[in-house]
Amino acid sequence: MRRTLVLAGLCVLQMTVAIALAQNSGARPGGVENQTQSAAQFAGKIATNVNGLEVTVPIPHPPRGGLYVQSHAPLVAAPFMKLPIGAITPRGWLRHQLELEANGMTGRLKELSPWLDFEKSSWASPDGSGKFGWEEMPYWLKGFGDLGYVLKDQALIAEGRKWIEAILKTQRDDGYYGPRMLLTSLQGKPDLWPHMLVNNILQSWYEYSGDDRVIPFLLKYHRWLNAQPPSTFSNGYWPRIRFGDNIETCFWLYNRTGESFLLELAQRIYDNMAPWRNGIVNWHNVNLAQGFRAPGVFFTGSGAPRDLAQAEANYRQLIDMYGQFPGGGFAGDENCRPGFSDPRQGFETCGIVEFMHSFEMLTKISGDVRWADRTEDIAFNSFPAALTPDWKGLHYLTCANQVQLDKNNKAPDIENGGTMMSYSPFEVYRCCQHNVSHGWPYYAEELWLATADNGLAISLYSASEVVAKVGQGTEIRFVEETDYPFRDTIKLKLATAKSVTFPLHLRIPAWAEDAQIKVNGKRQMVATAPGSFAVLSREWKNGDDVAIKLPMRVSVRTWPKNENAVSVNYGPLTFSLKIAENWEKYGNRNPNWPEYEVLPASPWNYGLELNPRNPEKSFKVVKKSGPLAENPFIAANAPIELHAKARRIPEWQMDKLNVVGKLQPSPVKSDQSTETITLIPMGAARLRITSFPVIGHGTDARKWVANTTDSKAKN
């Protein structure tokens, strides 16, 4: 069944479309269910079988309203819309991460990267000539510009604008812009993958500045693109897999211009690019992290709920096969490989930030809380450890179990040879060195969202301030005070020049049972089901305050597909064994930019002793008193610890490549004495064990088998 951009009566009859599509796609009888979230936002759910996976997704059906840029007919109205860049001011730990980034590798990358040599860049040359003209500079500028905008840092903004001004001067009369070498770099055909990044750069610049040159520039380029043959969208390796990014730009432009050719172009791209609509098409980790979302992005044009379901199915298939461990990522140390799904396998830093971006996009398109929950999972638990605490280095691969970060080769345990786990600011990690830039800036821009019912939504909780229009256009300001995710209370304070009626949508994460909301100290009797948006629709007055409590509890998850190992959560945070870290500099390339190995200085090979009837009772929660540290993602600053009983497993060692040994089936025998161990938030642990074996004492407990051929010196 071919999905086209115009479906008759789409905005009125989405429930009918969903039922018909479910019948045509092998959905279970009664596949459309009642939705627990706001009826104004959803028409129901579609439960369907996609490529053998049972998938249920809510069907967005918001009013075609809102005070910000909404999808215009025939596109599907979005439940949530991005606020203008600059409307949200991050505070607290998130602001500190952004400031570290500005003063660290991203903000000073021109000191390190030859691809940011302005004089040698094809992106800065009016005729598109030059030595450097592929993805590196666009990867960096995509996040660098937004970093300046969210921090309101005029020096960063000026540096970014220097590149934007140069790019705007490269456009030819026919609309093509940028490096001329890219026109023929794919065996005589154009490589347009880097242009997808630059389109995003210009979109952000326009959202921040309103520069009236951007829309005509992008329209002219897309007219050129629309004149290209269909094979353009299936050329090459990277472009054909990632052309979904350009579909998003087509819709963005259409909503600001009404130019109908953009919808036709989006359809042509979708029909000819790699068919993510049929399932996973490629197993490269970054391709997966951004490509899986393509059907969900196209849903805005097709209106077919199956497209949303396909994005969910792509994600689910990936995680079911290669993401069976904590942290929100998957085993993709370059490519996902059959037989390499243990938590010692890594996830590329580029993949981490692209996964975050995908989840943020799908939150706005679908209104589905799961995508925001997933954003937090990987942002809190994996992303911080991909970098040094001072943001002056990163590593290529971050793993759920990772007990030594040395510079030596790990292949074939890891697919790529060479250093993959040590921290370096240099081009040894060339793509990540540039692409890491957009992780936290994009996150900061998505904290608050505009809603289709002229209200506001908190999608991602973080200390911040937002200025936005609500109701009939009244400008209001909310100040959000919280130490979330390290504390469970969020406080909001409203400033408004006059009373105003509007809905406030508050995300209730799937883990948050018994959430409570108070307005001016009075408990609000609104639905707060886990995995939903609670909606406060009322007349608001200046000085109103809102208190949100998301009770955090210890939970223990068993991973049957990874040897029945367990992981431990407290609210949105996953916890790791606290391993003493020995940071050792290596090399002497630039004394201002050291490279580091991180070696374990304490035992790590523990199995947990769990209460078989109530595993959660096996942990004592210890919270540090006093204010939250500026950077809580450092082991020494961890604001929460869990204390637990454990025994060492002497046979569990690093292999001959100094990679942590693979898990073996739990429960596991151990004749070692019981010890009390400390667990800290996973994001604060550069060395970590987060997938734990479980100690057993019954007949089903097995002895850990030492790998004598791969074993190293005992831990």
DOFI-971088 format. One line per field, with one value per residue (C-alpha): residue number from 0; x negated, y, z negated. Coordinates in steps of 0.1 Angstrom, whole numbers. Layout:
// DOFI-971088
pos <- NUM:...
east <- X:...
north <- Y:...
up <- Z:...
// end
This chain:
// DOFI-971088
pos <- 0:1:2:3:4:5:6:7:8:9:10:11:12:13:14:15:16:17:18:19:20:21:22:23:24:25:26:27:28:29:30:31:32:33:34:35:36:37:38:39:40:41:42:43:44:45:46:47:48:49:50:51:52:53:54:55:56:57:58:59:60:61:62:63:64:65:66:67:68:69:70:71:72:73:74:75:76:77:78:79:80:81:82:83:84:85:86:87:88:89:90:91:92:93:94:95:96:97:98:99:100:101:102:103:104:105:106:107:108:109:110:111:112:113:114:115:116:117:118:119:120:121:122:123:124:125:126:127:128:129:130:131:132:133:134:135:136:137:138:139:140:141:142:143:144:145:146:147:148:149:150:151:152:153:154:155:156:157:158:159:160:161:162:163:164:165:166:167:168:169:170:171:172:173:174:175:176:177:178:179:180:181:182:183:184:185:186:187:188:189:190:191:192:193:194:195:196:197:198:199:200:201:202:203:204:205:206:207:208:209:210:211:212:213:214:215:216:217:218:219:220:221:222:223:224:225:226:227:228:229:230:231:232:233:234:235:236:237:238:239:240:241:242:243:244:245:246:247:248:249:250:251:252:253:254:255:256:257:258:259:260:261:262:263:264:265:266:267:268:269:270:271:272:273:274:275:276:277:278:279:280:281:282:283:284:285:286:287:288:289:290:291:292:293:294:295:296:297:298:299:300:301:302:303:304:305:306:307:308:309:310:311:312:313:314:315:316:317:318:319:320:321:322:323:324:325:326:327:328:329:330:331:332:333:334:335:336:337:338:339:340:341:342:343:344:345:346:347:348:349:350:351:352:353:354:355:356:357:358:359:360:361:362:363:364:365:366:367:368:369:370:371:372:373:374:375:376:377:378:379:380:381:382:383:384:385:386:387:388:389:390:391:392:393:394:395:396:397:398:399:400:401:402:403:404:405:406:407:408:409:410:411:412:413:414:415:416:417:418:419:420:421:422:423:424:425:426:427:428:429:430:431:432:433:434:435:436:437:438:439:440:441:442:443:444:445:446:447:448:449:450:451:452:453:454:455:456:457:458:459:460:461:462:463:464:465:466:467:468:469:470:471:472:473:474:475:476:477:478:479:480:481:482:483:484:485:486:487:488:489:490:491:492:493:494:495:496:497:498:499:500:501:502:503:504:505:506:507:508:509:510:511:512:513:514:515:516:517:518:519:520:521:522:523:524:525:526:527:528:529:530:531:532:533:534:535:536:537:538:539:540:541:542:543:544:545:546:547:548:549:550:551:552:553:554:555:556:557:558:559:560:561:562:563:564:565:566:567:568:569:570:571:572:573:574:575:576:577:578:579:580:581:582:583:584:585:586:587:588:589:590:591:592:593:594:595:596:597:598:599:600:601:602:603:604:605:606:607:608:609:610:611:612:613:614:615:616:617:618:619:620:621:622:623:624:625:626:627:628:629:630:631:632:633:634:635:636:637:638:639:640:641:642:643:644:645:646:647:648:649:650:651:652:653:654:655:656:657:658:659:660:661:662:663:664:665:666:667:668:669:670:671:672:673:674:675:676:677:678:679:680:681:682:683:684:685:686:687:688:689:690:691:692:693:694:695:696:697:698:699:700:701:702:703:704:705:706:707:708:709:710:711:712:713:714
east <- 0:-17:-14:-10:-12:25:51:87:102:70:74:110:109:76:94:110:76:60:86:84:46:46:69:47:15:24:32:49:87:97:63:74:77:86:57:49:34:53:82:74:41:48:74:65:38:30:18:3:-22:-51:-77:-68:-69:-37:-38:-14:-16:7:22:17:49:43:62:45:36:8:-9:-41:-49:-25:-23:-1:25:22:-6:5:8:-19:-10:-41:-61:-96:-98:-120:-157:-166:-132:-146:-175:-190:-202:-218:-238:-227:-240:-273:-276:-270:-296:-321:-314:-319:-352:-362:-365:-335:-341:-378:-378:-394:-426:-426:-407:-422:-387:-378:-406:-384:-408:-410:-374:-352:-322:-338:-349:-325:-332:-331:-367:-390:-407:-380:-344:-327:-308:-333:-327:-289:-289:-306:-287:-254:-259:-284:-259:-231:-255:-260:-223:-212:-240:-234:-272:-280:-315:-303:-274:-298:-321:-293:-278:-312:-307:-270:-277:-303:-280:-253:-277:-284:-251:-251:-224:-207:-204:-232:-255:-287:-317:-317:-336:-305:-286:-306:-322:-300:-313:-303:-271:-264:-270:-243:-247:-267:-241:-215:-236:-240:-203:-199:-225:-205:-172:-186:-201:-167:-148:-172:-177:-149:-175:-153:-179:-176:-142:-149:-183:-169:-140:-164:-185:-154:-142:-176:-172:-137:-151:-175:-167:-152:-186:-200:-182:-195:-231:-260:-262:-256:-231:-206:-204:-201:-179:-151:-169:-161:-124:-123:-138:-112:-84:-101:-102:-67:-53:-70:-63:-34:-54:-37:-67:-83:-57:-63:-100:-96:-76:-102:-130:-110:-102:-138:-159:-168:-134:-134:-96:-101:-124:-161:-182:-217:-235:-260:-254:-250:-229:-207:-205:-193:-179:-154:-132:-126:-91:-81:-93:-74:-43:-39:-33:-15:8:5:2:-17:-46:-47:-45:-74:-97:-88:-93:-127:-137:-123:-140:-173:-170:-157:-186:-215:-203:-198:-216:-212:-221:-197:-221:-230:-260:-272:-310:-309:-284:-260:-274:-257:-272:-284:-256:-272:-273:-310:-302:-303:-281:-297:-295:-280:-254:-246:-239:-220:-198:-190:-181:-159:-140:-135:-121:-97:-84:-72:-58:-40:-34:-44:-60:-82:-105:-111:-118:-143:-160:-166:-178:-207:-213:-217:-233:-255:-263:-282:-307:-315:-335:-361:-345:-361:-348:-384:-383:-360:-362:-347:-329:-310:-300:-276:-304:-337:-365:-396:-400:-434:-448:-455:-438:-407:-399:-383:-364:-356:-351:-376:-413:-433:-424:-386:-383:-409:-400:-414:-404:-421:-410:-416:-379:-373:-335:-327:-351:-329:-294:-293:-286:-248:-240:-234:-224:-196:-186:-184:-162:-137:-131:-99:-76:-46:-14:13:39:21:3:-31:-46:-76:-91:-125:-128:-158:-164:-156:-136:-112:-95:-66:-32:-1:37:46:10:2:-36:-44:-76:-81:-112:-118:-139:-150:-180:-163:-173:-191:-161:-124:-108:-103:-91:-77:-70:-49:-52:-25:-13:24:44:44:61:40:31:-2:-13:-36:-54:-50:-78:-69:-88:-70:-42:-21:-32:-18:-11:-2:7:2:-1:31:31:45:68:56:46:9:6:-30:-39:-15:-13:7:26:34:59:69:68:33:23:-10:-30:-13:-36:-35:-52:-57:-68:-80:-87:-120:-123:-149:-140:-159:-157:-166:-180:-171:-188:-221:-226:-199:-222:-205:-207:-197:-177:-166:-141:-156:-191:-209:-236:-271:-296:-319:-354:-384:-398:-435:-438:-471:-482:-497:-513:-526:-509:-496:-502:-470:-450:-461:-450:-441:-439:-417:-427:-409:-423:-398:-382:-353:-343:-314:-281:-251:-236:-198:-168:-151:-116:-121:-153:-147:-151:-187:-198:-202:-198:-223:-218:-244:-233:-239:-236:-241:-276:-280:-290:-273:-286:-319:-323:-335:-305:-278:-249:-233:-248:-233:-249:-245:-259:-280:-306:-336:-338:-375:-372:-356:-386:-396:-406:-439:-429:-421:-383:-360:-351:-317:-288:-280:-246:-232:-228:-266:-284:-310:-329:-342:-331:-302:-312:-293:-298:-289:-270:-269:-249:-261:-266:-292:-311:-338:-347:-316:-298:-261:-251:-257:-258:-236:-251:-231:-232:-208:-212:-207:-238:-267:-304:-319:-342:-376:-386:-422:-432:-421:-426:-449:-464:-439:-417
north <- 0:32:61:95:130:138:117:128:142:134:158:149:112:100:73:59:59:42:14:8:8:-16:-40:-38:-44:-75:-57:-75:-72:-41:-26:10:15:43:67:76:109:141:135:168:154:118:99:66:40:16:-18:-36:-62:-47:-71:-97:-71:-63:-25:0:37:66:84:121:141:176:207:225:253:267:301:289:273:244:219:233:212:187:179:163:188:183:179:198:225:238:272:299:292:315:313:287:296:265:267:243:213:215:251:240:212:238:261:233:225:262:264:229:209:222:259:257:230:253:249:212:205:211:209:242:261:288:297:261:252:247:257:292:297:317:294:263:254:244:214:205:201:171:165:176:214:210:184:209:240:222:222:250:276:263:263:300:306:288:303:337:338:366:354:319:334:357:328:307:335:340:305:310:343:324:296:320:334:300:296:292:307:272:269:245:257:246:225:220:187:172:175:146:128:97:83:114:119:143:135:156:141:171:195:179:191:226:228:221:248:273:263:269:302:313:302:322:353:355:362:368:355:319:309:321:304:271:273:279:249:227:237:226:194:188:190:161:126:101:83:113:100:65:74:65:49:78:99:72:60:95:113:113:143:163:153:171:202:200:200:228:249:241:253:286:291:269:259:227:214:207:180:164:165:149:121:116:114:89:67:65:66:35:19:23:20:-18:-22:-18:-14:-9:-19:9:24:61:52:33:61:86:65:45:76:82:67:86:119:110:104:142:140:107:107:69:56:26:50:60:23:15:40:23:-11:-2:10:-20:-45:-27:-27:-63:-75:-53:-31:-57:-38:-5:30:35:26:-5:-26:-9:-5:7:-19:-42:-77:-110:-126:-92:-80:-83:-51:-49:-38:-1:26:54:89:101:74:87:123:112:89:118:140:113:108:146:149:120:134:165:146:119:133:99:101:71:91:117:90:74:108:111:75:79:116:109:74:72:106:122:93:96:127:138:158:190:184:185:150:121:85:67:40:40:6:-5:-26:-10:-14:-1:28:23:34:-1:-20:-39:-57:-81:-77:-42:-40:-12:-14:13:33:33:38:62:99:122:156:149:136:100:102:125:123:123:151:174:158:157:194:192:168:192:223:204:189:224:236:208:212:232:228:248:228:227:238:271:259:247:213:203:175:172:184:206:239:266:297:300:329:320:329:311:314:342:353:365:363:346:334:302:297:260:251:215:192:165:138:136:148:141:175:202:237:262:299:319:355:371:406:395:364:340:306:279:242:231:196:179:147:118:93:56:49:76:59:81:113:144:179:209:244:271:243:225:190:188:159:153:121:113:79:68:73:102:139:153:184:214:236:266:303:313:343:361:344:310:281:245:217:183:153:123:97:78:42:15:-9:-40:-51:-86:-90:-125:-120:-112:-141:-130:-101:-74:-36:-12:20:49:69:78:70:37:28:15:-1:27:18:39:56:61:88:86:110:97:113:149:162:194:202:222:192:160:125:101:64:55:24:6:11:-11:-45:-46:-83:-84:-102:-88:-106:-99:-105:-132:-121:-84:-75:-38:-42:-52:-15:13:48:74:110:136:167:202:218:198:200:220:188:159:136:129:99:121:144:117:131:97:64:29:5:-32:-66:-84:-111:-111:-136:-143:-160:-130:-111:-89:-108:-106:-73:-58:-58:-69:-105:-115:-122:-158:-171:-160:-171:-176:-194:-175:-187:-152:-133:-109:-72:-39:-22:13:21:56:71:55:88:97:65:65:30:10:-23:-18:-52:-73:-111:-123:-145:-177:-203:-230:-259:-236:-215:-221:-217:-190:-205:-188:-182:-195:-185:-149:-142:-115:-109:-113:-84
up <- 0:12:-12:6:-7:-4:-21:-18:-50:-69:-97:-103:-97:-112:-133:-102:-84:-113:-114:-77:-77:-107:-87:-57:-76:-96:-129:-157:-157:-178:-171:-178:-215:-239:-246:-282:-272:-264:-240:-223:-212:-202:-182:-197:-192:-164:-174:-145:-134:-116:-102:-129:-158:-177:-178:-194:-188:-196:-167:-170:-163:-177:-166:-137:-160:-180:-182:-166:-132:-128:-100:-72:-53:-38:-63:-96:-125:-151:-188:-198:-181:-187:-203:-187:-195:-223:-240:-265:-288:-303:-339:-364:-354:-318:-315:-330:-304:-276:-291:-293:-257:-247:-266:-255:-223:-205:-212:-204:-177:-152:-173:-165:-133:-98:-84:-102:-83:-69:-41:-29:-32:-1:-22:-27:9:31:61:40:45:17:0:-26:-16:-31:-64:-90:-91:-88:-115:-138:-128:-132:-170:-174:-161:-184:-213:-208:-205:-236:-257:-240:-236:-212:-204:-194:-174:-155:-147:-135:-115:-97:-82:-75:-56:-35:-27:-16:10:26:43:81:103:106:68:60:33:15:26:63:58:43:76:91:61:63:95:114:94:66:29:11:-24:-37:-23:-46:-76:-62:-56:-93:-101:-81:-96:-131:-121:-107:-138:-159:-138:-113:-86:-55:-31:-44:-30:6:4:-7:18:46:36:33:68:81:61:74:110:104:116:91:90:71:40:42:50:28:-6:-31:-11:-2:-38:-54:-29:-55:-69:-38:-40:-73:-57:-29:-54:-74:-42:-32:-65:-60:-23:-11:19:31:50:17:9:43:37:3:19:46:20:-1:29:40:8:-12:-21:-59:-54:-50:-80:-88:-57:-71:-103:-106:-140:-130:-100:-124:-149:-124:-96:-116:-121:-84:-82:-114:-98:-66:-86:-87:-50:-46:-76:-76:-112:-99:-91:-128:-137:-113:-130:-164:-148:-134:-169:-186:-162:-167:-205:-207:-188:-199:-228:-255:-282:-300:-289:-260:-233:-214:-204:-173:-174:-138:-126:-145:-141:-148:-179:-193:-215:-250:-270:-264:-228:-222:-208:-188:-201:-168:-173:-208:-197:-166:-187:-210:-180:-165:-197:-201:-166:-170:-203:-185:-155:-175:-209:-222:-257:-250:-228:-255:-280:-256:-251:-288:-291:-267:-276:-313:-313:-282:-267:-296:-298:-261:-270:-296:-324:-311:-275:-262:-248:-238:-228:-199:-218:-251:-265:-293:-307:-302:-328:-310:-285:-270:-236:-223:-195:-205:-172:-167:-200:-185:-148:-141:-148:-166:-196:-202:-240:-252:-254:-227:-212:-179:-145:-156:-162:-132:-128:-165:-171:-150:-154:-192:-191:-188:-217:-245:-225:-207:-240:-256:-228:-234:-271:-266:-235:-222:-219:-193:-218:-225:-256:-267:-274:-294:-274:-292:-328:-336:-354:-329:-320:-291:-275:-252:-239:-252:-251:-227:-223:-258:-265:-298:-316:-335:-357:-364:-394:-398:-403:-382:-373:-407:-427:-421:-425:-399:-408:-383:-389:-364:-355:-334:-329:-330:-338:-309:-302:-286:-291:-306:-296:-320:-310:-334:-326:-323:-356:-376:-396:-419:-405:-422:-409:-431:-420:-447:-472:-463:-450:-414:-406:-371:-354:-360:-346:-340:-303:-296:-296:-326:-315:-337:-318:-339:-342:-353:-373:-379:-407:-403:-412:-402:-421:-404:-423:-403:-430:-423:-434:-429:-402:-390:-354:-342:-307:-296:-262:-279:-303:-328:-339:-359:-359:-386:-381:-404:-385:-351:-362:-357:-382:-377:-401:-413:-400:-411:-380:-373:-346:-327:-300:-268:-238:-236:-205:-222:-258:-260:-247:-266:-257:-284:-292:-322:-341:-369:-404:-423:-417:-392:-388:-412:-411:-430:-460:-455:-477:-456:-467:-465:-446:-450:-488:-482:-478:-502:-487:-500:-489:-494:-513:-501:-467:-435:-421:-389:-371:-387:-359:-377:-400:-429:-425:-423:-442:-448:-457:-461:-485:-479:-488:-463:-459:-435:-407:-404:-370:-354:-339:-310:-279:-262:-246:-280:-272:-300:-296:-283:-306:-315:-326:-359:-387:-393:-421:-441:-471:-479:-510:-508:-505:-504:-471:-460:-428:-412:-383:-351:-334:-361:-356:-329:-340:-346:-352:-347:-336:-366:-371:-399:-427:-433:-460:-447:-423:-393:-401:-377:-381:-360:-334:-330:-295:-297:-262:-266:-303:-315:-349:-377:-387
// end
